[in-house]
Amino acid sequence: MAARGAALATLQLFEKGRIERVGDEVRRLRLEPREAALAADLALGVVRNERLLDLVLEGFCTRGLPKDPRTRSALRMGAYQLLLQEGMPARAAVYETVALLQRDQAFVNAVLRRCSESVHDRPADPTKPE
């Protein structure tokens, strides 16, 4: 199981209340160290920033966030990669997230593409040099 798939499965279990700690679930999956690190970062990052991610995503979802927990978790994970994970190419974040879904691919692709187009790299305070 690849990192993003493991993170998505973990997020679904967490949302359904079947696990209490996402880090423990990622460790239980026994991924390769690099994959485990990415899966843990994705899952923990989404859980820690869920309210922020939902707020951002609601701006791109005219009918609100989807009811399907897998689609909702995938959107959050994609948005986390785009907005908060350093060094993640936008195209990879969108493509790899959409590839995890069997349905709602077009919807998730459209939302994440619009989200990625709204992200601009710039210093926090434009008057101060980096």
PyMOL commands that place a pseudoatom at each C-alpha (Angstrom):
pseudoatom trace, name=CA, resn=MET, resi=1, chain=A, elem=C, hetatm=0, pos=[0.000, 0.000, 0.000]
pseudoatom trace, name=CA, resn=ALA, resi=2, chain=A, elem=C, hetatm=0, pos=[1.394, 3.393, -0.988]
pseudoatom trace, name=CA, resn=ALA, resi=3, chain=A, elem=C, hetatm=0, pos=[1.617, 6.339, 1.389]
pseudoatom trace, name=CA, resn=ARG, resi=4, chain=A, elem=C, hetatm=0, pos=[-1.393, 8.280, 0.122]
pseudoatom trace, name=CA, resn=GLY, resi=5, chain=A, elem=C, hetatm=0, pos=[-3.600, 5.193, 0.081]
pseudoatom trace, name=CA, resn=ALA, resi=6, chain=A, elem=C, hetatm=0, pos=[-2.539, 4.348, 3.618]
pseudoatom trace, name=CA, resn=ALA, resi=7, chain=A, elem=C, hetatm=0, pos=[-3.195, 7.898, 4.763]
pseudoatom trace, name=CA, resn=LEU, resi=8, chain=A, elem=C, hetatm=0, pos=[-6.648, 7.926, 3.155]
pseudoatom trace, name=CA, resn=ALA, resi=9, chain=A, elem=C, hetatm=0, pos=[-7.582, 4.574, 4.701]
pseudoatom trace, name=CA, resn=THR, resi=10, chain=A, elem=C, hetatm=0, pos=[-6.364, 5.807, 8.093]
pseudoatom trace, name=CA, resn=LEU, resi=11, chain=A, elem=C, hetatm=0, pos=[-8.342, 9.035, 7.800]
pseudoatom trace, name=CA, resn=GLN, resi=12, chain=A, elem=C, hetatm=0, pos=[-11.499, 7.083, 6.999]
pseudoatom trace, name=CA, resn=LEU, resi=13, chain=A, elem=C, hetatm=0, pos=[-11.039, 4.843, 10.041]
pseudoatom trace, name=CA, resn=PHE, resi=14, chain=A, elem=C, hetatm=0, pos=[-10.432, 7.895, 12.216]
pseudoatom trace, name=CA, resn=GLU, resi=15, chain=A, elem=C, hetatm=0, pos=[-13.508, 9.700, 10.905]
pseudoatom trace, name=CA, resn=LYS, resi=16, chain=A, elem=C, hetatm=0, pos=[-15.674, 6.631, 11.560]
pseudoatom trace, name=CA, resn=GLY, resi=17, chain=A, elem=C, hetatm=0, pos=[-14.341, 6.424, 15.120]
pseudoatom trace, name=CA, resn=ARG, resi=18, chain=A, elem=C, hetatm=0, pos=[-12.684, 3.027, 14.623]
pseudoatom trace, name=CA, resn=ILE, resi=19, chain=A, elem=C, hetatm=0, pos=[-9.275, 4.307, 15.703]
pseudoatom trace, name=CA, resn=GLU, resi=20, chain=A, elem=C, hetatm=0, pos=[-8.263, 7.008, 18.151]
pseudoatom trace, name=CA, resn=ARG, resi=21, chain=A, elem=C, hetatm=0, pos=[-4.689, 7.698, 17.027]
pseudoatom trace, name=CA, resn=VAL, resi=22, chain=A, elem=C, hetatm=0, pos=[-3.754, 7.978, 13.379]
pseudoatom trace, name=CA, resn=GLY, resi=23, chain=A, elem=C, hetatm=0, pos=[-0.036, 7.568, 14.055]
pseudoatom trace, name=CA, resn=ASP, resi=24, chain=A, elem=C, hetatm=0, pos=[-0.605, 4.142, 15.609]
pseudoatom trace, name=CA, resn=GLU, resi=25, chain=A, elem=C, hetatm=0, pos=[-2.592, 2.991, 12.579]
pseudoatom trace, name=CA, resn=VAL, resi=26, chain=A, elem=C, hetatm=0, pos=[0.103, 4.115, 10.147]
pseudoatom trace, name=CA, resn=ARG, resi=27, chain=A, elem=C, hetatm=0, pos=[2.730, 2.222, 12.158]
pseudoatom trace, name=CA, resn=ARG, resi=28, chain=A, elem=C, hetatm=0, pos=[0.511, -0.875, 12.192]
pseudoatom trace, name=CA, resn=LEU, resi=29, chain=A, elem=C, hetatm=0, pos=[0.512, -0.905, 8.375]
pseudoatom trace, name=CA, resn=ARG, resi=30, chain=A, elem=C, hetatm=0, pos=[4.292, -1.514, 8.316]
pseudoatom trace, name=CA, resn=LEU, resi=31, chain=A, elem=C, hetatm=0, pos=[5.113, 0.580, 5.288]
pseudoatom trace, name=CA, resn=GLU, resi=32, chain=A, elem=C, hetatm=0, pos=[8.612, 1.295, 4.049]
pseudoatom trace, name=CA, resn=PRO, resi=33, chain=A, elem=C, hetatm=0, pos=[10.145, 4.070, 6.197]
pseudoatom trace, name=CA, resn=ARG, resi=34, chain=A, elem=C, hetatm=0, pos=[9.819, 6.778, 3.540]
pseudoatom trace, name=CA, resn=GLU, resi=35, chain=A, elem=C, hetatm=0, pos=[6.225, 5.795, 2.726]
pseudoatom trace, name=CA, resn=ALA, resi=36, chain=A, elem=C, hetatm=0, pos=[5.348, 5.580, 6.422]
pseudoatom trace, name=CA, resn=ALA, resi=37, chain=A, elem=C, hetatm=0, pos=[6.723, 9.077, 7.021]
pseudoatom trace, name=CA, resn=LEU, resi=38, chain=A, elem=C, hetatm=0, pos=[4.648, 10.534, 4.174]
pseudoatom trace, name=CA, resn=ALA, resi=39, chain=A, elem=C, hetatm=0, pos=[1.508, 8.639, 5.253]
pseudoatom trace, name=CA, resn=ALA, resi=40, chain=A, elem=C, hetatm=0, pos=[1.909, 9.819, 8.846]
pseudoatom trace, name=CA, resn=ASP, resi=41, chain=A, elem=C, hetatm=0, pos=[2.517, 13.408, 7.752]
pseudoatom trace, name=CA, resn=LEU, resi=42, chain=A, elem=C, hetatm=0, pos=[-0.561, 13.381, 5.536]
pseudoatom trace, name=CA, resn=ALA, resi=43, chain=A, elem=C, hetatm=0, pos=[-2.883, 11.753, 8.061]
pseudoatom trace, name=CA, resn=LEU, resi=44, chain=A, elem=C, hetatm=0, pos=[-1.692, 13.778, 11.053]
pseudoatom trace, name=CA, resn=GLY, resi=45, chain=A, elem=C, hetatm=0, pos=[-1.621, 16.997, 9.041]
pseudoatom trace, name=CA, resn=VAL, resi=46, chain=A, elem=C, hetatm=0, pos=[-5.216, 16.530, 7.884]
pseudoatom trace, name=CA, resn=VAL, resi=47, chain=A, elem=C, hetatm=0, pos=[-6.449, 15.715, 11.387]
pseudoatom trace, name=CA, resn=ARG, resi=48, chain=A, elem=C, hetatm=0, pos=[-4.638, 18.688, 12.925]
pseudoatom trace, name=CA, resn=ASN, resi=49, chain=A, elem=C, hetatm=0, pos=[-5.837, 21.129, 10.263]
pseudoatom trace, name=CA, resn=GLU, resi=50, chain=A, elem=C, hetatm=0, pos=[-9.283, 19.695, 9.519]
pseudoatom trace, name=CA, resn=ARG, resi=51, chain=A, elem=C, hetatm=0, pos=[-11.243, 22.841, 10.359]
pseudoatom trace, name=CA, resn=LEU, resi=52, chain=A, elem=C, hetatm=0, pos=[-8.969, 25.069, 8.272]
pseudoatom trace, name=CA, resn=LEU, resi=53, chain=A, elem=C, hetatm=0, pos=[-9.042, 22.641, 5.343]
pseudoatom trace, name=CA, resn=ASP, resi=54, chain=A, elem=C, hetatm=0, pos=[-12.843, 22.393, 5.504]
pseudoatom trace, name=CA, resn=LEU, resi=55, chain=A, elem=C, hetatm=0, pos=[-13.150, 26.174, 5.556]
pseudoatom trace, name=CA, resn=VAL, resi=56, chain=A, elem=C, hetatm=0, pos=[-10.941, 26.501, 2.473]
pseudoatom trace, name=CA, resn=LEU, resi=57, chain=A, elem=C, hetatm=0, pos=[-12.648, 23.655, 0.631]
pseudoatom trace, name=CA, resn=GLU, resi=58, chain=A, elem=C, hetatm=0, pos=[-16.120, 25.051, 1.325]
pseudoatom trace, name=CA, resn=GLY, resi=59, chain=A, elem=C, hetatm=0, pos=[-15.080, 28.067, -0.727]
pseudoatom trace, name=CA, resn=PHE, resi=60, chain=A, elem=C, hetatm=0, pos=[-14.610, 25.786, -3.738]
pseudoatom trace, name=CA, resn=CYS, resi=61, chain=A, elem=C, hetatm=0, pos=[-17.582, 23.442, -3.145]
pseudoatom trace, name=CA, resn=THR, resi=62, chain=A, elem=C, hetatm=0, pos=[-20.710, 25.421, -3.977]
pseudoatom trace, name=CA, resn=ARG, resi=63, chain=A, elem=C, hetatm=0, pos=[-22.997, 22.762, -2.461]
pseudoatom trace, name=CA, resn=GLY, resi=64, chain=A, elem=C, hetatm=0, pos=[-20.872, 22.183, 0.615]
pseudoatom trace, name=CA, resn=LEU, resi=65, chain=A, elem=C, hetatm=0, pos=[-18.469, 19.363, 1.359]
pseudoatom trace, name=CA, resn=PRO, resi=66, chain=A, elem=C, hetatm=0, pos=[-19.474, 15.947, 0.021]
pseudoatom trace, name=CA, resn=LYS, resi=67, chain=A, elem=C, hetatm=0, pos=[-21.353, 13.565, 2.313]
pseudoatom trace, name=CA, resn=ASP, resi=68, chain=A, elem=C, hetatm=0, pos=[-19.242, 10.571, 1.265]
pseudoatom trace, name=CA, resn=PRO, resi=69, chain=A, elem=C, hetatm=0, pos=[-16.492, 10.173, 3.901]
pseudoatom trace, name=CA, resn=ARG, resi=70, chain=A, elem=C, hetatm=0, pos=[-13.906, 8.836, 1.419]
pseudoatom trace, name=CA, resn=THR, resi=71, chain=A, elem=C, hetatm=0, pos=[-14.416, 11.744, -0.975]
pseudoatom trace, name=CA, resn=ARG, resi=72, chain=A, elem=C, hetatm=0, pos=[-14.362, 14.253, 1.885]
pseudoatom trace, name=CA, resn=SER, resi=73, chain=A, elem=C, hetatm=0, pos=[-11.162, 12.758, 3.320]
pseudoatom trace, name=CA, resn=ALA, resi=74, chain=A, elem=C, hetatm=0, pos=[-9.531, 12.751, -0.124]
pseudoatom trace, name=CA, resn=LEU, resi=75, chain=A, elem=C, hetatm=0, pos=[-10.393, 16.418, -0.616]
pseudoatom trace, name=CA, resn=ARG, resi=76, chain=A, elem=C, hetatm=0, pos=[-8.919, 17.296, 2.775]
pseudoatom trace, name=CA, resn=MET, resi=77, chain=A, elem=C, hetatm=0, pos=[-5.771, 15.308, 2.048]
pseudoatom trace, name=CA, resn=GLY, resi=78, chain=A, elem=C, hetatm=0, pos=[-5.340, 16.941, -1.365]
pseudoatom trace, name=CA, resn=ALA, resi=79, chain=A, elem=C, hetatm=0, pos=[-5.904, 20.404, 0.076]
pseudoatom trace, name=CA, resn=TYR, resi=80, chain=A, elem=C, hetatm=0, pos=[-3.408, 19.703, 2.867]
pseudoatom trace, name=CA, resn=GLN, resi=81, chain=A, elem=C, hetatm=0, pos=[-0.758, 18.793, 0.291]
pseudoatom trace, name=CA, resn=LEU, resi=82, chain=A, elem=C, hetatm=0, pos=[-1.488, 21.895, -1.768]
pseudoatom trace, name=CA, resn=LEU, resi=83, chain=A, elem=C, hetatm=0, pos=[-1.707, 24.397, 1.062]
pseudoatom trace, name=CA, resn=LEU, resi=84, chain=A, elem=C, hetatm=0, pos=[0.407, 23.190, 3.955]
pseudoatom trace, name=CA, resn=GLN, resi=85, chain=A, elem=C, hetatm=0, pos=[2.898, 20.543, 2.874]
pseudoatom trace, name=CA, resn=GLU, resi=86, chain=A, elem=C, hetatm=0, pos=[6.173, 22.038, 1.729]
pseudoatom trace, name=CA, resn=GLY, resi=87, chain=A, elem=C, hetatm=0, pos=[7.832, 20.782, -1.421]
pseudoatom trace, name=CA, resn=MET, resi=88, chain=A, elem=C, hetatm=0, pos=[4.794, 18.947, -2.785]
pseudoatom trace, name=CA, resn=PRO, resi=89, chain=A, elem=C, hetatm=0, pos=[4.260, 19.695, -6.488]
pseudoatom trace, name=CA, resn=ALA, resi=90, chain=A, elem=C, hetatm=0, pos=[0.649, 20.730, -7.100]
pseudoatom trace, name=CA, resn=ARG, resi=91, chain=A, elem=C, hetatm=0, pos=[0.227, 18.451, -10.111]
pseudoatom trace, name=CA, resn=ALA, resi=92, chain=A, elem=C, hetatm=0, pos=[1.386, 15.428, -8.115]
pseudoatom trace, name=CA, resn=ALA, resi=93, chain=A, elem=C, hetatm=0, pos=[-0.865, 16.262, -5.182]
pseudoatom trace, name=CA, resn=VAL, resi=94, chain=A, elem=C, hetatm=0, pos=[-3.941, 16.545, -7.408]
pseudoatom trace, name=CA, resn=TYR, resi=95, chain=A, elem=C, hetatm=0, pos=[-3.183, 13.554, -9.650]
pseudoatom trace, name=CA, resn=GLU, resi=96, chain=A, elem=C, hetatm=0, pos=[-2.254, 11.157, -6.847]
pseudoatom trace, name=CA, resn=THR, resi=97, chain=A, elem=C, hetatm=0, pos=[-5.242, 12.148, -4.717]
pseudoatom trace, name=CA, resn=VAL, resi=98, chain=A, elem=C, hetatm=0, pos=[-7.739, 11.754, -7.575]
pseudoatom trace, name=CA, resn=ALA, resi=99, chain=A, elem=C, hetatm=0, pos=[-6.222, 8.373, -8.492]
pseudoatom trace, name=CA, resn=LEU, resi=100, chain=A, elem=C, hetatm=0, pos=[-7.227, 7.010, -5.060]
pseudoatom trace, name=CA, resn=LEU, resi=101, chain=A, elem=C, hetatm=0, pos=[-10.923, 7.386, -5.823]
pseudoatom trace, name=CA, resn=GLN, resi=102, chain=A, elem=C, hetatm=0, pos=[-13.223, 5.158, -7.847]
pseudoatom trace, name=CA, resn=ARG, resi=103, chain=A, elem=C, hetatm=0, pos=[-16.052, 7.692, -7.927]
pseudoatom trace, name=CA, resn=ASP, resi=104, chain=A, elem=C, hetatm=0, pos=[-16.307, 11.458, -7.698]
pseudoatom trace, name=CA, resn=GLN, resi=105, chain=A, elem=C, hetatm=0, pos=[-12.961, 11.755, -9.502]
pseudoatom trace, name=CA, resn=ALA, resi=106, chain=A, elem=C, hetatm=0, pos=[-14.090, 14.616, -11.727]
pseudoatom trace, name=CA, resn=PHE, resi=107, chain=A, elem=C, hetatm=0, pos=[-15.479, 16.543, -8.761]
pseudoatom trace, name=CA, resn=VAL, resi=108, chain=A, elem=C, hetatm=0, pos=[-12.349, 16.095, -6.635]
pseudoatom trace, name=CA, resn=ASN, resi=109, chain=A, elem=C, hetatm=0, pos=[-10.126, 16.947, -9.601]
pseudoatom trace, name=CA, resn=ALA, resi=110, chain=A, elem=C, hetatm=0, pos=[-12.051, 20.169, -10.279]
pseudoatom trace, name=CA, resn=VAL, resi=111, chain=A, elem=C, hetatm=0, pos=[-12.037, 21.283, -6.633]
pseudoatom trace, name=CA, resn=LEU, resi=112, chain=A, elem=C, hetatm=0, pos=[-8.347, 20.561, -6.113]
pseudoatom trace, name=CA, resn=ARG, resi=113, chain=A, elem=C, hetatm=0, pos=[-7.377, 22.211, -9.415]
pseudoatom trace, name=CA, resn=ARG, resi=114, chain=A, elem=C, hetatm=0, pos=[-9.246, 25.378, -8.413]
pseudoatom trace, name=CA, resn=CYS, resi=115, chain=A, elem=C, hetatm=0, pos=[-7.599, 25.219, -5.007]
pseudoatom trace, name=CA, resn=SER, resi=116, chain=A, elem=C, hetatm=0, pos=[-4.139, 24.807, -6.549]
pseudoatom trace, name=CA, resn=GLU, resi=117, chain=A, elem=C, hetatm=0, pos=[-4.711, 27.763, -8.867]
pseudoatom trace, name=CA, resn=SER, resi=118, chain=A, elem=C, hetatm=0, pos=[-5.457, 29.977, -5.879]
pseudoatom trace, name=CA, resn=VAL, resi=119, chain=A, elem=C, hetatm=0, pos=[-2.153, 29.171, -4.127]
pseudoatom trace, name=CA, resn=HIS, resi=120, chain=A, elem=C, hetatm=0, pos=[0.616, 31.712, -4.630]
pseudoatom trace, name=CA, resn=ASP, resi=121, chain=A, elem=C, hetatm=0, pos=[4.102, 31.365, -3.142]
pseudoatom trace, name=CA, resn=ARG, resi=122, chain=A, elem=C, hetatm=0, pos=[5.104, 34.595, -1.443]
pseudoatom trace, name=CA, resn=PRO, resi=123, chain=A, elem=C, hetatm=0, pos=[6.589, 35.742, 1.837]
pseudoatom trace, name=CA, resn=ALA, resi=124, chain=A, elem=C, hetatm=0, pos=[4.201, 36.228, 4.743]
pseudoatom trace, name=CA, resn=ASP, resi=125, chain=A, elem=C, hetatm=0, pos=[5.056, 39.926, 4.936]
pseudoatom trace, name=CA, resn=PRO, resi=126, chain=A, elem=C, hetatm=0, pos=[5.841, 41.362, 1.494]
pseudoatom trace, name=CA, resn=THR, resi=127, chain=A, elem=C, hetatm=0, pos=[7.624, 44.380, 3.039]
pseudoatom trace, name=CA, resn=LYS, resi=128, chain=A, elem=C, hetatm=0, pos=[10.263, 42.152, 4.655]
pseudoatom trace, name=CA, resn=PRO, resi=129, chain=A, elem=C, hetatm=0, pos=[12.792, 40.183, 2.599]
pseudoatom trace, name=CA, resn=GLU, resi=130, chain=A, elem=C, hetatm=0, pos=[12.966, 36.422, 3.107]
for i in range(1, 130): cmd.bond("trace and resi %d" % i, "trace and resi %d" % (i + 1))
show_as sticks, trace
zoom trace
